[in-house]
């Protein structure tokens, strides 16, 4: 049981990450139009490189001051904030 839950959690995380590849292009074309959708999608996906390095250094700084349980709470809070912001956006953009 101790190895099953982390495996399920990992599969769910990668499933959410893979869903971004189908959700982002559609959302970007809805918000910014279809004229430069390729460039906009490329910029959004390229920004993940910089955010990965930024979060790596931020979590390393938090690791020295917080226990891992609190780090998980901080990351989950940021994810919840992102979900709330995405649900508050008006879906009738066009």
C-alpha positions, -999 to 999 in steps of 0.1 A, spaced: 0 0 0 29 23 7 41 22 -29 7 22 -46 -4 57 -35 28 75 -48 25 56 -81 -11 67 -85 -1 103 -76 27 103 -101 3 90 -129 -22 117 -121 5 144 -121 17 133 -155 -18 130 -168 -25 167 -158 8 177 -174 -1 159 -206 -35 176 -207 -18 209 -209 -7 201 -244 -43 198 -256 -58 225 -235 -33 253 -239 -35 257 -278 -73 259 -277 -73 284 -248 -46 306 -263 -65 307 -297 -97 317 -278 -80 345 -259 -55 359 -284 -70 349 -317 -59 325 -344 -35 349 -363 -4 342 -342 -14 311 -324 17 291 -332 40 318 -318 19 323 -287 18 286 -280 55 283 -285 61 311 -260 38 295 -234 55 261 -237 89 277 -237 81 295 -205 79 262 -188 117 260 -190 122 291 -171 95 283 -145 111 249 -139 144 266 -130 127 292 -109 107 267 -90 138 245 -85 156 274 -68 125 285 -49 118 250 -36 155 246 -26 153 278 -6 120 265 11 135 231 18 161 246 41 134 265 61 104 242 60 97 205 64 85 186 33 49 185 46 48 223 45 64 224 11 37 202 -3 11 225 13 27 255 -3 28 239 -37 -8 227 -34 -19 262 -24 -3 277 -55 -20 250 -76 -54 258 -59 -49 295 -66 -42 288 -103 -74 267 -104 -95 294 -88 -81 320 -113 -88 297 -142 -124 291 -131 -130 329 -126 -121 337 -162 -152 343 -183 -155 314 -208 -175 335 -233 -144 353 -246 -154 356 -283 
